[in-house]
Amino acid sequence: MSKKQLLLVGGASIVVAVLAHALFFYETAAGRFMVGLNDGLGQILPFKHFLYQQLKNGHWSYSIQFGLGAGTFSQLAYYFSTSMVYSFSCLLVYVGEMSGLIANVDLLFWGKAAVYINAARLALILFLATSVFHYMNMSLPYAFLGAVFYGVSVMYFTHGIYWEFFADAFLWLPLLVLGVEKLIREENPFWLIAAMSLSLINNFYFSYVHFIFLSVYALLRWLIRFPEDRLTINVQLRYYVAIAVLSFFISAVAFIPAVSGFLSNYRPPFTDKVPLFSVHDNLLYGSKFWLLPPLFVLFACIKQLYVDKTARLFIVIALLFCLFHYSPFVASVFNGFSAPQFRFEYIGTFAVEGVIARGMMHLQALTKPDLARGVVAMVMIYMLAFLLDDTLSLPFFSSQYAVGIAILAVVSGLAVLCLRQSRQRVALLCVLFIVCQLLFINVGASTFFSTTSTKQASERFMSSESYDSPQQGELIEQALKRKKHPLARIEWMVDFRNNTPLIQGFYGNSAYSSVLNGNILQFYYDHLQIDMGRESVSRYYGFGDRANLHSLMNVQFKLVDKKEETAIPYGFTLFSENDRYALYENQWLLPFARATSNVFLEEDLEKYSPLVREHAMLEGIVLASGKATAKAVPETDVLERARINAVGGTYKNGTLTVTDKVGGIDIVFVNRAAEEIDDYVSFYLQNQSKTAPRFTLQVNDYKAWRKSRSSIYKTDANDLTIRVPSREIVSLRVPKGIYTLKDLSLQSETYQRLQYVYAREANKPIHVSFEGRTLRLSYDNKKGDTHLTVPIPYEKGWEVSVNGKKQQVEKANYAFLGTAIAEGKNEIVFSYLPPYFRTSLLLSGCGLLATATWIYVRWRSTS
């Protein structure tokens, strides 16, 4: 393109991007944001604000505020920590803040900024897509039309609203296609190296999606060759290998830590059967994310277009991805062979718009009979799709949306027939289609704001009781001022928003992210069987109101809503309150760092209950390997002095059949000892119906929500331990149905060990300081202790030195940091860097150097 054309396309891209977001700009000015209510407010905004504050303070790799502590560079790479768009946004915001143009960068700021970021990204997408289509021999007006259909699409706006980082993938796809074409047509590998490197750095997940697509695209380009192609298949293969290696090396500094964080995550394997094909929606009328434009259907029905190799290439790719749309198996492959997810369909959108751009370019050359046959075929396809879909029905008023799509298809066909006689009319037709697409998107935006819950993402909602109210902040502020240790935690979560600590600015004990520390998740699911009140993968919260764990994990305060029935753990007393909320303080808080000579081994504790494991953690340290110096003391199973009665059904041989609306079992005691304060009720529970909906499990006053077995978000953690205050009757209730209920046990907790350890630890002062990615501890070991542990999660990237000598980091207490210590004075330093960071930084340097050398040698040979 000439400079004039570049400026024209750039200006048009900006204008269209702004007009496409017109209603969103209006709503943002009115205090309603371009952000989804759930993940948008629960993840996207908190992560953007949190990471910006980290970067501004120079802390880019680790934070103790995310959950119980996490390597944010690696664990949040799926979201924003390696995102180019986000990084550039942060740079602009920082410059604006330092120059005084931006007054306050808070959560509300990121909510307001969402529309500007999405619009700017869309403008760049339109420019890149237009450039790629133009490079593939499409005239600029048609290339721009195709780019508009690609960027101003339902999928882009869906991603932009609900999962903003998904929308970045729209940027890299055109660059990757351009890179392949530059290689094949010009023997220029450097565009593809740049595109692949950027994609790998930006998001490891979509890099995997792009790798599958590029494999398909390269194969199709071997089958569909153009006159401009210079490279044979064998030469292409050699280039692809070299390009892949160099791209991996260049991106290593971001890609390797990100993948390491992902592999360290824990998510139950998806075990449900994945069908090869499933008709789950209608691509022509009612698909949720991907709606085929009538123009594509028209051009795909015109035989003469298949003679054009470029059109044929895009039609084949588009139809292939239409087929993929109805294959849960393919969706599983694109999602790493996990649960089917259709996040890859923006690739099909790009191919569809390539067909439209190429078809419009050939419009004048097509004969009227060819076009007429295409229009008839298109109308028949829409009629057939309408008749075969039971969810679409007449009369018209009951399916206005479907009829609107059908009318649009017919109008598109007639417009193509009537307005193709001259280039001016075709240009006018392009403008007409762009205007229609802009109207379509803005009407969709209007529908979004009018039909979404009244608690939609807005300035008003974000200062409400359901997100972050002043009354909550008042008590949080009091807790922060009263903390006994700078790293002490507050247990508080608003309305199942596990990232509340990031929103309200305190150290908590909850997190919600697709990538979390697998050691922590297994600590919750398996080792300690901590129930979180609501079963769901990718999140954790609290410690099941178990006082031992609260004290071990340095939870000093618990905030509760008075309007909700909330259990208060043993040892927590009222500290402060207001009209709506109450703040409780832990009277048995243990020191942040603890030293001991009592070593338990995980394998020795496997046969014991979670309560016994808690006691082992209180009395000493639990290690994965090594030499044990202490033995666990088993707790008595008090079920031996109780009887079990079925209520509202039958219970026999591990099967609970509930025939009433709600039923279960009662564990009945003749009497309870006065020192028995809490009961730990352990059991295995699973609904035997795979299709039954989620259900409520209630043990006495404690309620927990369990997922349906068909849910892709179930944890498959069915061994449960529920803590309830001791009573004469312990009741377990579930809704009507048939359940597997087995491995029942019940231990009582007197908290004598907690009180003893609390008194013992008062005589072991350990100075602790934490800054950025470094934890420093000073301890004068006069007691002959052999190990030290802190409640910071163990993960790859941690290193430790004791008195200046590097030594092994131990995984202590199933999921936390520990190390061996010496007698006398100990200066202990735990430091964190993203996994394999030094190695990956070296690889990136080598990759850049090798690529630069290749460019130089190539330049010298051609000059």
Secondary structure by P-SEA (a helix, b strand, c coil): ccaaaaaaaaaaaaaaaaaaaaaaaaaaaacccccccccccccaaaaaaaaaaaaaaccccccccccccccccccccccccccaaaaaaaaaaaaaaaacccccccaaaaaaaaaaaaaaaaaaaaaaaaaaaaaacccaaaaaaaaaaacccaaaaaaacccccccccccaaaaaaaaaaaaaacccaaaaaaaaaaaaaacaaaaaaaaaaaaaaaaaaaacccccccccaaaaaaaaaaaaaaaaaaacccaaaaaaaaaacccccccccccccccccccccccccccccaaaaaaaacccccccaaaaaaaaaaaaaaaaaacaaaaaaaacccccccccaaaaaaaaaaaaaaaaaacccccaaaaaaaaaaaaaaaaaaaaacccccccccccaaaaaaaaaaaaaaaaaacccccaaaaaaaaaaaaaaaaaaaaaaaaaaaacccccccccccccccccccaaaaaaaaaaaaacccccbbbbbbccccccccccccccccccccccccaaaaaaaccccccccccccccccccccccaaaaaaacccbbbbbcccccccccccccccccccbbbbbbcccccccccccbbbbccccccccaaaaaaaaaabbbbccccccbbbbbbbcccccbbbbbccccccccbbbbcccbbbbbbccccccccccccbbbbbbbcccccccbbbbbcccbbbbbbcccccccccccbbbbbbccccbbbbbbccccccccbbbbbbbcaaaaaaaaaaaccbbbbbbbcccbbbbbbccccccccccccccccccbbbbcccbbbbbbbcccbbbbbbbbccccbbbbbbcccaaaaaaaaaaaaaaaaaaaaaaaaaaac
